[in-house]
Amino acid sequence: MKVVLDINNFWSPSGGGVRCYHLQKMEYYQKKQSDFKLVFLMQDDHNRTEEISPTLTIEHVKAFKVPGKWWKYRFIHNAKQIRFYIKKYQADIIEVGSPYVLPAAVRKACRGLKKKPILTGFWHADFPVTYIRRVFEKINSFLGKRLEDIAWSYARHQFKNYEGIQVSCKEVMERMNVRGLSNLYWLPLGVDIERFSPQKKDENLIAKLKAGEPDRLTMFFPHRSCEEKGLSLLLEAYPIICEKLGLEPALIFAGTGNRIRLVMEAKKKYKHVKYIGFVKNTEDMAKWNASCEIGFALSSWETFGLSILEGMASGQCLMAANAGAAAEHIRESGGGIILPKMTSQALADAVCDIAQNRNQMQTLGAKARAYSERFSWDACFKKQGEFYEKVMAAPA
């Protein structure tokens, strides 16, 4: 049985899409018969081995805690530490899910080994655009573009000699190809269409949210409370929506983040803005998704957007950014509205237009549900297994 060693510094026990990907992957390998054994290096405050099944092992690895109140990220960076696990399991393939330091550290850890594993990556974050250009172009457009160029150069260096990089968004994949990253492999992720379904709607919850007003709109934002996810855009649009509709919509926030203060301020100011915290239970998340009519996918930098698919599978009508995976999903599904401009006014106009045409909202939600049924985690990891086989069969 071939061994896949999976390492990702984007993993966090309180994370979103990346956490979901790894949890689903571990569940798949635990339950399914596979030609591969998965060993997941899970950052922790101690070292411990969990033998979950013949095809799944979790290695808890003591790792540096990244400072910050609103996240629980830990950072594996020591090549010697990584080398220990490569040798312990005689890894055939290594998948590296984060681009900072780790790809080069893994490459260094493999030096001199008699059995050298094949190195692969997963592009979970389009960091040269999302975390570099987007931030610095606000200061100076030339600076933003120059630093983006440097970030792409850094990415090429980090993934030097990697046999393949998995990517879940076609738009991002095209950008990577233009920027000189090769051996790219399109891998759409999945959604659990049984867990996330319009059937999970909770009528009692809906009645509570509508608070005696059947026409009250219900809206859900299950993302990190940060600028990247469009938090300020939504909060600035909300009072405009209230004024145009003449009836304050129920707006529910879930999750956490470094801008949670803004959510709490809105909660104090508006009676129907609610914050439910970080939702750990999948069934609870499915209930909230199915019980709200409108969802938001306001980040222009999603590389797939698992929470987007969960909302679509739940039958929500989505308000989507005009770029990235959010726009890609809506273009291909017809299951939502792509904002013409990323402004609070454009968002408010889109929400109010659809709120005044409930039949159209339901039609878009049905299209979103139908589209989501194309995706499954079993199909994702079966396709990923084919990718592993492909890179192992490639000539040295």
C-alpha positions as MATLAB code, in Angstrom:
seq = 'MKVVLDINNFWSPSGGGVRCYHLQKMEYYQKKQSDFKLVFLMQDDHNRTEEISPTLTIEHVKAFKVPGKWWKYRFIHNAKQIRFYIKKYQADIIEVGSPYVLPAAVRKACRGLKKKPILTGFWHADFPVTYIRRVFEKINSFLGKRLEDIAWSYARHQFKNYEGIQVSCKEVMERMNVRGLSNLYWLPLGVDIERFSPQKKDENLIAKLKAGEPDRLTMFFPHRSCEEKGLSLLLEAYPIICEKLGLEPALIFAGTGNRIRLVMEAKKKYKHVKYIGFVKNTEDMAKWNASCEIGFALSSWETFGLSILEGMASGQCLMAANAGAAAEHIRESGGGIILPKMTSQALADAVCDIAQNRNQMQTLGAKARAYSERFSWDACFKKQGEFYEKVMAAPA';
ca = [
       0.000    0.000    0.000;
       1.376    3.394   -1.017;
       1.666    6.085    1.666;
       0.543    9.701    1.235;
       1.989   12.097    3.821;
      -0.273   15.162    4.066;
       1.098   18.403    5.585;
      -0.651   21.780    5.649;
       0.100   24.822    7.804;
      -3.322   26.199    6.805;
      -4.916   23.524    8.989;
      -6.612   24.829   12.113;
      -9.183   23.201   14.441;
     -11.237   26.395   14.115;
     -10.622   26.854   10.394;
     -13.106   26.839    7.538;
     -12.650   25.373    4.070;
      -9.184   23.875    4.557;
     -10.287   22.219    7.790;
     -13.347   20.816    6.018;
     -11.214   19.433    3.173;
      -8.919   17.572    5.553;
     -11.751   16.265    7.734;
     -13.552   14.924    4.676;
     -10.330   13.434    3.333;
      -9.640   11.658    6.618;
     -13.217   10.371    6.733;
     -12.859    9.045    3.183;
      -9.627    7.198    3.910;
     -10.958    5.838    7.189;
     -14.037    4.290    5.588;
     -13.102    3.510    1.999;
     -10.957    0.765    0.583;
      -8.028    2.515   -1.060;
      -4.721    1.738   -2.685;
      -3.239    4.503   -0.524;
      -2.706    4.980    3.191;
      -3.095    8.569    4.412;
      -0.838    9.936    7.146;
      -1.934   13.417    8.199;
       0.522   15.556   10.165;
      -1.779   17.562   12.440;
      -0.172   20.525   14.188;
      -0.665   20.359   17.955;
       0.903   21.242   21.308;
       2.215   17.694   21.786;
       3.405   14.637   19.856;
       1.068   11.670   19.612;
       0.163    8.959   17.097;
      -3.434    7.991   16.372;
      -3.914    4.813   14.365;
      -7.446    5.403   13.157;
      -7.694    2.578   10.616;
      -5.410    0.536    8.337;
      -5.645    3.366    5.779;
      -5.561    6.410    8.097;
      -3.056    7.593   10.685;
      -3.023   11.003   12.370;
       0.344   12.170   13.662;
      -0.101   14.987   16.162;
       3.041   17.083   15.752;
       4.191   19.627   18.303;
       4.416   22.889   16.390;
       4.909   26.616   16.897;
       1.685   28.502   17.777;
       1.114   31.489   15.519;
       0.359   34.552   17.689;
      -3.208   35.782   17.473;
      -6.398   35.686   19.486;
      -8.811   34.761   16.699;
      -7.131   31.678   15.243;
      -5.417   28.481   16.337;
      -2.828   28.015   13.616;
       0.419   26.178   14.319;
       3.408   26.159   12.029;
       5.539   23.160   11.015;
       8.775   24.433    9.496;
      11.656   22.240   10.690;
      13.031   19.983    7.945;
      14.539   17.592   10.488;
      11.142   17.182   12.157;
       9.471   16.502    8.804;
      12.210   14.070    7.771;
      11.461   11.922   10.837;
       7.914   11.233    9.625;
       8.971   10.710    6.010;
      11.370    7.985    7.123;
       8.975    6.533    9.695;
       6.307    5.849    7.082;
       8.543    5.517    4.009;
       6.243    8.004    2.293;
       5.647    7.540   -1.425;
       3.912   10.892   -1.959;
       3.878   14.108    0.054;
       1.083   16.642   -0.370;
       1.927   20.165    0.840;
      -1.094   22.414    1.278;
       0.482   25.765    2.225;
       3.012   27.798    0.212;
       4.912   29.565    3.003;
       8.290   27.970    3.867;
       6.796   24.473    4.067;
       7.332   23.369    0.416;
      11.048   24.209    0.590;
      11.341   22.648    4.068;
       9.821   19.409    2.749;
      12.175   19.444   -0.237;
      15.103   19.884    2.142;
      13.818   17.061    4.357;
      13.973   14.682    1.395;
      17.644   15.323    0.578;
      19.832   12.252    0.765;
      16.987    9.800    1.340;
      17.390    6.429   -0.342;
      13.680    6.421   -1.084;
      12.630    9.873   -2.216;
       8.911   10.610   -2.143;
       7.172   12.403   -4.966;
       6.334   15.972   -3.992;
       2.946   17.497   -4.778;
       1.134   20.630   -3.684;
      -2.391   21.909   -3.172;
      -3.123   25.577   -3.954;
      -5.570   26.261   -1.122;
      -4.966   30.031   -1.126;
      -4.165   32.306   -4.047;
      -1.810   34.241   -1.784;
       0.047   36.485   -4.318;
      -3.287   38.082   -5.199;
      -5.292   37.621   -2.001;
      -2.740   38.445    0.668;
      -0.204   40.543   -1.248;
      -1.624   42.558   -4.136;
      -5.041   43.122   -2.534;
      -3.450   44.506    0.628;
      -0.654   46.646   -0.805;
      -2.419   48.093   -3.834;
      -4.542   50.081   -1.385;
      -1.350   51.883   -0.423;
       0.089   52.188   -3.920;
      -0.959   50.383   -7.115;
       2.627   50.046   -8.399;
       3.767   48.676   -5.037;
       0.931   46.154   -5.044;
       1.816   44.871   -8.521;
       5.547   44.733   -7.777;
       5.045   42.810   -4.551;
       2.658   40.452   -6.349;
       5.412   39.731   -8.906;
       7.794   38.936   -6.048;
       5.180   36.680   -4.437;
       4.764   34.695   -7.659;
       8.542   34.343   -7.903;
       8.541   33.091   -4.299;
       5.788   30.584   -5.129;
       7.751   29.238   -8.110;
      10.789   28.799   -5.866;
       8.813   27.109   -3.091;
       7.270   24.553   -5.451;
      10.435   23.977   -7.469;
      10.780   20.280   -8.431;
       7.232   19.473   -7.359;
       5.581   17.003   -9.714;
       2.141   18.578   -9.609;
      -0.042   21.162   -7.906;
      -3.764   20.587   -7.388;
      -6.046   23.576   -7.996;
      -9.820   23.827   -7.462;
     -10.695   26.978   -9.423;
     -10.230   27.251  -13.197;
      -9.726   31.033  -13.085;
      -6.969   30.668  -10.474;
      -5.419   27.814  -12.439;
      -5.183   29.986  -15.556;
      -3.511   32.754  -13.551;
      -0.988   30.299  -12.068;
      -0.162   28.976  -15.522;
       0.474   32.494  -16.844;
       2.730   33.110  -13.840;
       4.958   30.140  -14.626;
       3.656   27.469  -12.257;
       3.462   24.226  -14.222;
       2.117   20.684  -13.809;
      -1.261   21.983  -12.621;
      -4.130   19.574  -12.025;
      -7.761   20.660  -11.699;
      -9.409   19.035   -8.700;
     -12.909   20.274   -7.801;
     -13.693   19.701   -4.155;
     -16.963   18.309   -2.832;
     -20.044   18.984   -0.783;
     -22.149   16.590    1.273;
     -25.482   16.980   -0.511;
     -27.240   14.772    2.034;
     -26.123   16.803    5.025;
     -26.587   20.114    3.250;
     -30.052   20.106    1.764;
     -33.225   22.217    1.633;
     -34.790   19.383    3.624;
     -32.790   20.510    6.671;
     -34.949   23.622    6.920;
     -36.174   24.259   10.492;
     -39.607   25.912   10.492;
     -39.377   26.851   14.167;
     -36.052   28.577   13.568;
     -37.461   30.391   10.545;
     -40.449   31.604   12.565;
     -38.101   32.851   15.265;
     -35.949   34.727   12.737;
     -38.932   36.288   10.997;
     -40.320   37.394   14.388;
     -43.930   37.680   13.328;
     -43.202   39.197    9.887;
     -43.621   36.531    7.145;
     -42.021   38.855    4.559;
     -38.865   39.404    6.619;
     -35.834   38.330    4.599;
     -33.420   35.829    6.207;
     -29.718   36.092    5.327;
     -26.686   34.027    6.396;
     -22.950   34.879    6.473;
     -21.019   31.742    7.598;
     -17.509   33.045    6.905;
     -14.516   34.420    8.772;
     -15.185   37.924   10.027;
     -12.492   39.603    7.955;
     -12.181   41.985    5.034;
     -11.150   39.194    2.656;
     -14.645   37.677    2.964;
     -16.470   40.941    2.298;
     -17.519   41.666    5.868;
     -17.460   45.470    5.650;
     -19.189   45.368    2.272;
     -22.141   43.529    3.815;
     -22.260   45.617    6.987;
     -22.264   48.823    4.932;
     -25.007   47.444    2.664;
     -27.244   46.333    5.540;
     -28.681   49.755    6.546;
     -29.322   50.517    2.866;
     -31.227   47.239    2.570;
     -33.234   48.040    5.702;
     -34.225   51.440    4.338;
     -35.138   50.177    0.858;
     -37.187   47.229    2.097;
     -38.757   49.056    5.011;
     -38.339   45.880    7.064;
     -35.104   44.929    8.792;
     -33.904   41.545    7.451;
     -32.611   38.863    9.769;
     -28.845   38.715    9.225;
     -27.012   35.849   10.939;
     -23.233   35.720   11.283;
     -21.352   32.516   12.099;
     -17.635   31.929   12.669;
     -14.932   34.116   14.073;
     -12.140   36.368   12.850;
     -10.047   39.432   13.479;
     -12.916   41.824   12.629;
     -15.532   40.204   14.846;
     -15.780   43.507   16.711;
     -17.660   44.942   13.721;
     -20.184   42.111   13.895;
     -20.742   42.666   17.602;
     -21.248   46.402   17.043;
     -23.860   45.676   14.357;
     -25.545   43.184   16.687;
     -25.938   45.897   19.335;
     -27.206   48.435   16.819;
     -29.737   46.284   14.939;
     -32.348   44.075   16.564;
     -32.317   41.452   13.806;
     -28.554   41.063   13.384;
     -27.475   37.918   15.219;
     -24.149   36.233   15.956;
     -24.155   32.480   16.661;
     -20.394   31.945   17.082;
     -18.272   29.199   15.556;
     -20.571   26.328   14.534;
     -18.752   23.051   15.122;
     -21.658   20.712   14.447;
     -22.296   20.012   10.758;
     -25.988   19.344   11.310;
     -26.384   22.731   12.976;
     -24.624   24.423   10.079;
     -26.892   22.589    7.623;
     -29.961   23.786    9.550;
     -28.865   27.427    9.485;
     -28.018   27.268    5.772;
     -31.346   25.701    4.813;
     -33.354   28.075    7.013;
     -31.982   31.250    5.412;
     -33.056   32.457    1.989;
     -29.967   34.408    0.937;
     -26.292   33.572    1.349;
     -23.194   35.622    0.628;
     -20.045   34.738   -1.315;
     -18.400   38.156   -1.380;
     -14.728   37.194   -1.575;
     -13.193   37.686   -5.017;
     -10.270   35.438   -4.069;
     -11.846   32.068   -3.273;
      -9.975   29.072   -4.666;
     -13.088   26.892   -4.436;
     -15.354   28.093   -1.641;
     -16.647   25.093    0.291;
     -19.071   27.248    2.264;
     -20.402   28.556   -1.066;
     -21.277   25.018   -2.170;
     -22.837   24.264    1.207;
     -25.136   27.262    0.800;
     -25.975   26.254   -2.773;
     -26.702   22.672   -1.723;
     -29.060   24.090    0.907;
     -31.061   25.923   -1.749;
     -29.913   29.436   -0.930;
     -29.862   32.217   -3.498;
     -26.309   33.561   -3.383;
     -24.991   37.097   -3.742;
     -21.575   36.551   -5.307;
     -18.383   38.476   -5.988;
     -17.590   39.137   -9.653;
     -14.302   37.191   -9.689;
     -12.746   33.991   -8.379;
     -14.519   30.763   -7.499;
     -17.615   32.612   -6.252;
     -18.316   34.059   -9.709;
     -17.298   30.777  -11.351;
     -19.900   28.791   -9.386;
     -22.697   31.259  -10.134;
     -21.827   31.548  -13.834;
     -21.868   27.775  -14.247;
     -24.993   27.207  -12.152;
     -27.192   30.241  -12.709;
     -27.963   29.828   -9.026;
     -27.438   33.339   -7.759;
     -26.539   36.908   -8.605;
     -23.054   38.143   -9.530;
     -22.565   41.721   -8.364;
     -21.778   44.129  -11.216;
     -19.605   46.170   -8.843;
     -18.114   45.306   -5.462;
     -19.832   48.173   -3.665;
     -22.278   48.289   -0.781;
     -24.859   49.991   -3.014;
     -24.601   47.272   -5.680;
     -24.977   44.589   -3.008;
     -27.969   46.335   -1.438;
     -29.636   46.769   -4.829;
     -29.155   43.086   -5.688;
     -30.568   41.903   -2.355;
     -33.586   44.221   -2.559;
     -34.342   43.315   -6.177;
     -34.447   39.592   -5.404;
     -36.330   40.142   -2.133;
     -39.163   41.700   -4.123;
     -39.367   38.655   -6.408;
     -39.580   35.611   -4.145;
     -40.454   33.279   -7.044;
     -37.209   34.189   -8.787;
     -35.315   33.722   -5.514;
     -36.705   30.194   -5.207;
     -35.864   29.443   -8.851;
     -32.260   30.527   -8.346;
     -32.063   28.470   -5.155;
     -33.305   25.393   -7.020;
     -30.669   25.911   -9.729;
     -28.007   26.248   -7.035;
     -29.111   22.966   -5.469;
     -29.079   21.157   -8.829;
     -25.560   22.444   -9.550;
     -24.235   21.331   -6.154;
     -25.309   17.761   -6.907;
     -22.470   17.552   -9.454;
     -19.967   17.557   -6.604;
     -19.238   14.863   -4.050;
     -16.351   14.137   -1.738;
     -16.105   10.541   -2.991;
     -15.653   11.814   -6.565;
     -13.104   14.379   -5.370;
     -10.878   11.886   -3.592;
     -11.253    9.251   -6.305;
     -10.030   11.852   -8.815;
      -7.246   12.808   -6.410;
      -6.196    9.147   -6.237;
      -5.923    9.183  -10.027;
      -3.684   12.251   -9.729;
      -1.448   10.423   -7.235;
      -1.228    7.455   -9.592;
      -0.402    9.756  -12.498;
       2.494   11.525  -10.786;
       3.885    8.232   -9.488;
       3.831    6.768  -12.994;
       5.557    9.782  -14.577;
       9.145    9.126  -15.719;
      11.817   10.423  -13.320;
];
